[in-house]
Amino acid sequence: MISLIIPVTSQNKDYTDNILKNIKELYPNNDEIEIIIEENNNVTLGVNYNNAVSKAKGDKIILLHNDMILSPGFIETMDKHIVKGRITT
């Protein structure tokens, strides 16, 4: 399983709704991915990422922004390039 990490704020809920809809359309099988939304307006983006990562159960983690739109095959492509102990950009 791959964990998708998305930090958000309450001010940009429309972006969050759009990326969630996009992900669910591309990956309707919840066994393949785990989506972790971390919303805390009182901390920095980095803290939200770290808090979300600490909750991840996937073997691999992909950090996303809520204003992204994923294209078909995005996760599969990233999965091919993710290597343990290395950050893939």
C-alpha positions as CSV (number, residue, x, y, z in Angstrom):
1,M,0.0,0.0,0.0
2,I,1.1,3.6,-0.7
3,S,0.2,6.4,1.7
4,L,-0.7,9.7,0.1
5,I,0.0,12.6,2.5
6,I,-2.0,15.8,2.0
7,P,-1.6,18.7,4.5
8,V,-4.4,21.2,4.3
9,T,-5.9,24.3,5.9
10,S,-9.6,25.2,6.3
11,Q,-9.2,28.1,4.0
12,N,-8.7,26.0,0.9
13,K,-11.3,23.3,1.3
14,D,-12.3,23.5,-2.4
15,Y,-8.8,22.4,-3.4
16,T,-8.9,19.5,-1.0
17,D,-12.3,18.4,-2.3
18,N,-11.0,18.4,-5.8
19,I,-7.8,16.4,-5.2
20,L,-9.8,13.8,-3.1
21,K,-12.3,13.5,-6.0
22,N,-9.5,13.1,-8.5
23,I,-7.7,10.4,-6.4
24,K,-10.9,8.4,-5.8
25,E,-11.7,8.5,-9.6
26,L,-8.2,7.2,-10.5
27,Y,-7.9,4.8,-7.6
28,P,-11.3,3.5,-6.5
29,N,-9.7,0.5,-4.8
30,N,-8.9,1.6,-1.2
31,D,-6.6,-1.4,-0.7
32,E,-4.0,0.1,-3.1
33,I,-3.7,3.5,-1.4
34,E,-4.2,5.2,1.9
35,I,-5.1,8.9,1.9
36,I,-4.1,10.9,5.0
37,I,-5.4,14.5,5.3
38,E,-3.8,16.5,8.0
39,E,-5.6,19.8,8.8
40,N,-4.3,22.0,11.6
41,N,-4.4,25.8,11.0
42,N,-2.2,26.4,14.1
43,V,1.0,24.8,12.8
44,T,3.2,25.1,9.7
45,L,2.9,23.1,6.6
46,G,6.0,21.1,7.6
47,V,4.4,20.2,10.9
48,N,1.3,19.0,9.1
49,Y,3.4,16.9,6.8
50,N,5.3,15.3,9.7
51,N,2.1,14.6,11.7
52,A,0.5,13.0,8.7
53,V,3.6,10.9,7.9
54,S,3.6,9.6,11.5
55,K,0.1,8.2,10.9
56,A,1.0,6.5,7.5
57,K,0.6,2.7,7.3
58,G,1.8,2.3,3.7
59,D,5.2,0.8,2.7
60,K,5.8,3.9,0.6
61,I,4.8,7.5,1.1
62,I,4.0,10.2,-1.5
63,L,3.7,13.8,-0.3
64,L,1.2,15.8,-2.2
65,H,-0.3,19.4,-2.1
66,N,-4.0,19.8,-2.1
67,D,-3.9,22.0,-5.3
68,M,-2.6,19.2,-7.4
69,I,-4.5,17.1,-10.0
70,L,-3.0,13.7,-10.5
71,S,-2.8,12.2,-14.0
72,P,-3.6,8.6,-14.7
73,G,-0.5,6.4,-13.9
74,F,1.0,9.0,-11.5
75,I,1.1,6.7,-8.5
76,E,2.4,3.8,-10.5
77,T,5.2,5.9,-12.0
78,M,6.2,7.2,-8.6
79,D,6.0,3.7,-7.2
80,K,8.6,2.5,-9.7
81,H,11.1,5.2,-8.6
82,I,10.6,5.1,-4.8
83,V,13.6,3.3,-3.3
84,K,14.1,2.7,0.4
85,G,16.4,5.2,2.1
86,R,16.2,7.6,-0.9
87,I,14.1,10.7,-1.4
88,T,12.6,10.8,-4.9
89,T,11.7,14.2,-6.3
